[in-house]
């Protein structure tokens, strides 16, 4: 049986705390190990990170970038998922601009 799987987006929804970045990196590392064991590969060029943070004390710029095989993943401010543009500030501006 032939199985081809593609990961377009990995979604991890976690509440922020001081250990969040290490948990996210650990989860990403585990995903990479799992994909290798299952004859798949995570495509670094297609993997993106979007941070959504409304708290006043946390700055997204202070959070280290996630990495795949020691290469940083691009951090983006908006992404299109199933024809809906999601932005890091959760406003509809980017989506409306896309469809107009």
Phi, psi and omega per residue, in radians:
X1 nan 2.314 -3.124
X2 -1.700 2.226 -3.136
X3 -2.207 2.153 3.087
X4 -2.122 2.162 -3.117
X5 -2.134 2.492 3.074
X6 -2.262 2.364 3.071
X7 -1.801 1.905 3.112
X8 -1.524 -0.596 -3.120
X9 -2.705 2.282 3.032
X10 -1.803 2.207 -3.115
X11 -1.972 2.137 3.043
X12 -2.126 2.100 -3.134
X13 -1.965 1.911 -3.102
X14 -2.324 2.575 3.007
X15 -1.352 2.525 -3.040
X16 -1.332 2.336 2.920
X17 -2.555 -3.130 -3.024
X18 -1.180 -0.249 -3.127
X19 -1.860 0.136 -3.055
X20 -1.025 -0.801 -3.067
X21 -1.087 -0.633 3.122
X22 -1.245 -0.600 3.093
X23 -1.201 -0.698 3.100
X24 -1.111 -0.773 3.134
X25 -1.121 -0.719 3.097
X26 -1.068 -0.755 3.117
X27 -1.111 -0.710 3.110
X28 -1.154 -0.723 3.082
X29 -1.060 -0.727 3.122
X30 -1.137 -0.674 3.092
X31 -1.098 -0.734 3.120
X32 -1.125 -0.721 3.100
X33 -1.119 -0.811 3.127
X34 -1.048 -0.771 -3.116
X35 -1.129 -0.688 3.094
X36 -1.109 -0.757 3.132
X37 -1.136 -0.399 -3.132
X38 -1.866 0.447 3.068
X39 0.999 0.677 3.058
X40 -2.227 2.931 -3.128
X41 -2.431 2.362 3.056
X42 -1.384 2.180 -3.120
X43 -1.476 1.875 -3.104
X44 -1.048 -0.635 -3.089
X45 -1.225 -0.377 3.121
X46 -1.755 -0.099 -3.115
X47 -1.576 2.223 -3.111
X48 -2.253 2.799 3.107
X49 -2.179 2.341 3.042
X50 -2.221 2.226 -3.116
X51 -1.858 2.246 3.093
X52 -2.066 2.018 -3.029
X53 -2.545 2.027 -3.137
X54 -1.752 -0.069 -3.081
X55 -1.310 2.578 -3.111
X56 -1.322 -0.506 -3.030
X57 -1.487 -0.321 -3.086
X58 -1.751 2.330 3.080
X59 -1.976 2.206 -3.135
X60 -1.047 -0.588 -3.125
X61 -1.103 -0.448 -3.124
X62 -1.422 -0.257 -3.101
X63 -1.472 2.207 -3.129
X64 -1.079 2.586 3.091
X65 -1.182 2.515 3.021
X66 -1.266 2.682 -3.114
X67 -2.295 2.657 2.962
X68 -2.141 2.078 -3.080
X69 0.886 0.844 3.105
X70 1.127 0.224 3.051
X71 -1.859 2.254 -3.095
X72 -1.191 2.555 3.064
X73 -1.567 2.450 3.137
X74 -1.160 2.289 3.065
X75 -1.677 2.183 -3.086
X76 -1.996 2.867 3.134
X77 -1.787 -0.266 3.052
X78 -2.709 2.702 -3.138
X79 -2.572 2.613 3.107
X80 -1.764 2.152 3.140
X81 -2.235 2.101 -3.126
X82 0.859 0.877 3.080
X83 1.159 0.235 3.062
X84 -2.054 2.215 3.130
X85 -1.528 2.070 3.123
X86 -1.787 2.253 3.132
X87 -1.961 2.764 -3.068
X88 -1.136 -0.375 3.094
X89 -1.682 0.064 3.103
X90 1.003 0.546 3.010
X91 -1.666 2.905 -3.127
X92 -1.600 -0.016 -3.045
X93 -0.953 -0.899 -3.114
X94 -1.101 -0.678 3.131
X95 -1.152 -0.836 -3.138
X96 -1.068 -0.748 3.121
X97 -1.101 -0.557 3.140
X98 -1.225 -0.688 -3.047
X99 -1.550 -0.232 3.125
X100 -1.444 nan nan
